[in-house]
Amino acid sequence: MTEDGPFDPPHDSGTLTTSGTGAPTLVVIDMQNVFGTPSSEWFTPKFADASAVIQRMLPAFGERVILTRFVAPAQPEGEWVTFYQEWPWALVAEADPIYDLVSPFAESGHPTVTTTTFGKWGAQMERAFADSGEVVLTGVATDCCVLSTALAAADAGIRVRVVADGCAGSTDANHQRALDTMAGWAPPLIEITDSDTVLAHIPLR
């Protein structure tokens, strides 16, 4: 598949809203078995903690939620060839269970953007956003797919709020380094926040 493969379309520091032009969209990055299973070489230690925070946030966003998945390409190209030589077990079909979303995200019915790249911002995500002008970003790993998605979205002129307690890094130190990098990158395009602050400014449905 290509990095902009099929997409299943979805059914300011001020107050967040959930409808109308510019309403924020919750983007949940890569809550998958490959990152959440302790026996996986790509296990993210605080995965369960981030998952609990994200689940608490979901009702406030209603249908304005986009999930993402990282999968291996059918045929790696360029330096990805070297990458998958180092991680050969990960070069499997995108339908392999390691790339499945974990519960309850897998059963949520929210649209899912699937890419072969760490960063999830691209044509699929842009189509999914419709009239939304703000990303509320959560998921894993803070120092890889979250970071690369946040920077690309900000480059595209999208306001990004990264929910620190709704993300998890490869290590606690890497998580914090990634947050610090994003916090210092062209504010106010990217803002580091927490779930309580987000939920305090958006009505529960």
C-alpha positions in Angstrom: 0.0 0.0 0.0 1.0 3.6 -0.3 1.5 6.0 2.5 -1.8 7.7 1.5 -3.8 4.5 1.1 -7.6 4.1 1.6 -9.3 6.2 4.2 -12.6 5.3 5.9 -14.5 8.7 6.1 -15.9 9.8 9.4 -19.7 9.5 9.9 -6.9 29.5 20.0 -6.5 29.0 23.8 -10.1 29.8 24.2 -13.0 27.4 24.8 -12.9 24.2 22.8 -16.1 23.3 20.9 -17.2 20.1 19.0 -19.1 21.5 16.1 -18.8 24.2 13.5 -15.8 25.5 11.6 -12.5 25.1 13.4 -13.8 22.6 15.9 -11.0 20.5 17.3 -10.5 16.8 16.3 -9.0 14.2 18.7 -6.3 12.3 16.9 -5.3 9.0 18.5 -2.0 7.8 17.2 -1.2 4.1 16.8 -2.9 2.4 19.8 -1.9 -1.0 18.4 -0.8 -4.4 19.6 2.7 -3.9 18.4 3.2 -1.0 20.8 0.9 -2.2 23.6 2.0 -5.8 24.0 4.8 -6.3 26.6 6.5 -9.0 24.6 6.8 -6.8 21.6 10.2 -5.3 20.8 8.4 -2.0 20.2 6.5 -2.1 23.5 5.7 1.4 24.9 6.0 1.1 28.8 3.3 3.6 29.6 0.9 2.5 26.9 -1.9 1.4 29.3 -1.7 4.8 31.1 -2.1 6.7 27.9 -4.9 4.4 26.8 -6.9 5.1 30.0 -6.5 8.9 29.5 -7.6 8.7 25.9 -10.6 6.6 26.7 -11.7 9.2 29.2 -11.4 11.9 26.6 -13.3 10.1 23.8 -16.9 11.0 24.8 -16.2 14.8 24.7 -15.3 14.7 21.0 -18.2 12.7 19.8 -17.6 11.8 16.1 -14.6 14.2 15.8 -12.1 11.4 16.5 -9.6 10.0 14.1 -7.5 6.8 14.8 -4.3 6.0 13.1 -2.3 2.8 12.4 1.3 2.3 11.5 1.9 -0.7 9.1 4.7 -2.1 7.1 4.9 -1.5 3.4 4.4 -4.4 1.0 7.8 -3.6 -0.5 10.1 -1.3 1.5 12.0 1.3 -0.5 15.0 3.5 0.2 16.3 3.5 3.8 13.2 1.6 4.9 14.9 -1.5 3.4 17.6 -1.1 6.1 15.0 -0.4 8.8 13.2 -3.7 8.1 16.4 -5.6 7.9 16.9 -4.5 11.5 13.3 -5.3 12.4 12.4 -8.3 10.1 9.6 -9.5 12.3 7.7 -6.3 11.6 7.7 -6.7 7.8 4.4 -8.5 7.7 1.0 -7.8 6.0 -1.0 -4.9 7.3 -3.7 -7.4 8.3 -1.3 -9.1 10.7 -2.6 -9.0 14.3 0.5 -7.1 15.5 -0.9 -4.1 13.6 -4.4 -4.4 14.9 -5.8 -1.6 17.1 -6.2 -2.6 20.7 -9.6 -2.7 22.4 -11.7 -0.5 22.8 -10.3 1.5 19.9 -10.7 -1.4 17.5 -14.4 -1.5 18.2 -15.0 2.2 18.4 -16.2 2.7 14.8 -14.1 5.9 14.4 -12.4 6.4 11.0 -8.9 5.1 10.8 -5.9 6.5 8.8 -3.4 3.7 8.0 0.1 4.7 6.8 3.5 3.1 6.3 5.2 6.2 7.8 5.8 7.4 11.3 4.1 10.8 10.7 0.4 10.5 10.0 -0.2 14.0 8.6 -0.9 13.8 4.8 -3.7 13.7 2.3 -5.7 11.1 4.2 -5.6 13.1 7.4 -6.4 16.4 5.6 -9.5 14.8 4.0 -10.6 13.6 7.4 -10.3 16.9 9.0 -12.9 18.7 6.8 -13.6 22.0 8.6 -11.5 21.3 11.7 -8.6 23.6 12.3 -7.1 22.1 15.4 -5.6 18.8 16.4 -5.8 17.4 19.9 -3.0 14.8 19.7 -2.7 11.7 21.8 -1.1 8.2 21.5 2.3 6.6 21.0 5.1 7.0 20.8 5.6 10.5 21.9 9.2 10.5 20.6 8.4 9.0 17.2 4.9 9.0 15.6 3.4 11.7 17.8 6.3 14.0 17.3 6.5 13.6 13.6 2.7 14.0 13.2 2.7 17.2 15.3 5.5 18.9 13.4 4.0 18.1 10.0 0.5 19.3 11.1 1.9 22.5 12.4 3.8 23.0 9.2 0.5 22.7 7.4 -0.9 25.5 9.5 -3.0 23.3 11.9 -3.0 24.3 15.5 -1.8 21.3 17.6 -2.4 20.6 21.2 -0.4 17.6 22.5 -2.0 16.0 25.5 1.0 15.0 27.6 -0.7 12.5 29.9 -2.5 11.0 26.8 0.8 10.1 25.2 3.5 7.6 26.0 7.1 7.5 24.9 9.6 4.7 24.4 11.0 5.7 27.8 10.0 8.4 30.3 13.0 10.4 29.4 12.3 10.3 25.7 8.7 11.2 26.3 9.8 14.3 28.1 12.4 15.2 25.6 9.9 15.0 22.8 7.4 17.2 24.7 10.1 19.7 25.3 11.0 19.7 21.6 7.4 20.3 20.6 6.9 22.9 23.2 9.8 25.0 21.9 8.9 24.6 18.2 7.3 27.7 16.8 4.7 28.5 19.6 1.8 28.9 19.5 1.4 26.4 16.6 2.1 23.6 19.1 1.0 23.7 22.7 1.6 21.0 25.4 -1.4 20.5 27.6 -3.1 17.8 29.7 -6.4 16.0 29.6 -8.0 17.8 32.5 -7.4 21.2 30.7 -8.8 19.9 27.4 -11.9 18.4 29.1 -12.5 21.5 31.1 -13.0 23.5 27.9 -15.1 21.0 25.8 -18.6 19.9 26.7 -19.1 16.2 27.3 -21.6 14.6 25.0 
